[in-house]
Amino acid sequence: MLDINHVYKSFNIGTPVQKDALIDLNLHLNEGEFVTIIGGNGAGKSTMLNAIAGVFPVERGTVSINGCDVTKEPEYKRAKYIGRVFQDPLLGTAGDMWIEENLALAIRRGKTRNFKWGISNKEREQYRELLKTLDLGLESRLNSKVGLLSGGQRQALTLLMATIKKPELLLLDEHTAALDPKTAQKVLDITNKVVTENNLTTLMVTHNMKDAIKYGNRLIMMDNGSIIYDVSGEEKQKLKVSDLLDKFEQASGGEFANDRMMLSR
């Protein structure tokens, strides 16, 4: 479903502050794989997601989604393949619009616009059923402005909107990092349910090692723009946080110097 081959990405090229963010990056994902990604600050996690989404061009290498080479395609063209949820709950939804209006925009994405702007009763019933799956009481608030929702409710709605039309690939960029622990756990549980039930091919960046081990069927660790550890199946299920720290030191030759991730052990 996803092929990244020998991708390089640098910023501020030719200046004293040049940053080589991705260095000969290679990754292959099969359909339905749920991959968690961990790494220190500046490891290249978010840069990899941005390279996949087409936020910026890469210097070398190729990116293919479901057999289609999208390396040269701009972000808006890749959007038809990709669902994405960001760290900031304010992104991904329109705060001044009602919940039902946000869902209508998501479900009609990619369709030809016409003069029929209204939302039918049949559509509203569909939205209620979808919102019930979140178990947040939003099914009775279709006419509430999204800007009035809590961070957790808004992030859960964003996740629903990103997956309402099953994407080829779902990108989750630390989508629970801005939430309190209880709310973050709720959103992670919803995420796991949505991804599993819909068999979505998913990349989830997280700073929490326990979450990286608990969720998904595969885990990759990044450092200095490359993947230094890749584990799946039964071996992943048996991992402990101490194992990940040891693997990082073995692969990188240094200690895991990321305070936020250490606090999330």
VENGIRA-V242365 format. One record per residue. N is the residue number from 1. SS is DSSP state (H for helix, E for strand, L for the rest). Layout:
n/ss
N/SS
N/SS
//
This chain:
n/ss
1/L
2/E
3/E
4/E
5/E
6/E
7/E
8/E
9/E
10/E
11/E
12/L
13/L
14/L
15/L
16/L
17/L
18/L
19/E
20/E
21/E
22/E
23/E
24/E
25/E
26/E
27/E
28/E
29/E
30/L
31/L
32/L
33/L
34/E
35/E
36/E
37/E
38/E
39/E
40/L
41/L
42/L
43/L
44/L
45/H
46/H
47/H
48/H
49/H
50/H
51/H
52/H
53/H
54/L
55/L
56/L
57/L
58/L
59/L
60/E
61/E
62/E
63/E
64/E
65/E
66/L
67/L
68/E
69/E
70/L
71/L
72/L
73/L
74/L
75/H
76/H
77/H
78/H
79/L
80/L
81/L
82/E
83/E
84/E
85/E
86/L
87/L
88/L
89/L
90/L
91/L
92/L
93/L
94/L
95/L
96/L
97/L
98/E
99/H
100/H
101/H
102/H
103/H
104/H
105/H
106/H
107/H
108/L
109/L
110/L
111/L
112/L
113/L
114/L
115/L
116/L
117/L
118/L
119/L
120/L
121/H
122/H
123/H
124/H
125/H
126/H
127/H
128/H
129/H
130/H
131/H
132/H
133/L
134/L
135/L
136/L
137/L
138/H
139/H
140/H
141/L
142/L
143/L
144/L
145/E
146/H
147/H
148/H
149/L
150/L
151/H
152/H
153/H
154/H
155/H
156/H
157/H
158/H
159/H
160/H
161/H
162/H
163/H
164/L
165/L
166/L
167/L
168/L
169/E
170/E
171/E
172/E
173/E
174/L
175/L
176/L
177/L
178/L
179/L
180/L
181/H
182/H
183/H
184/H
185/H
186/H
187/H
188/H
189/H
190/H
191/H
192/H
193/H
194/H
195/H
196/H
197/H
198/H
199/L
200/L
201/L
202/E
203/E
204/E
205/E
206/L
207/L
208/L
209/H
210/H
211/H
212/H
213/H
214/H
215/L
216/L
217/L
218/E
219/E
220/E
221/E
222/E
223/E
224/L
225/L
226/E
227/E
228/E
229/E
230/E
231/E
232/E
233/H
234/H
235/H
236/H
237/H
238/L
239/L
240/L
241/H
242/H
243/H
244/H
245/H
246/H
247/H
248/H
249/H
250/H
251/H
252/H
253/L
254/L
255/L
256/L
257/L
258/L
259/H
260/H
261/H
262/H
263/H
264/L
265/L
//
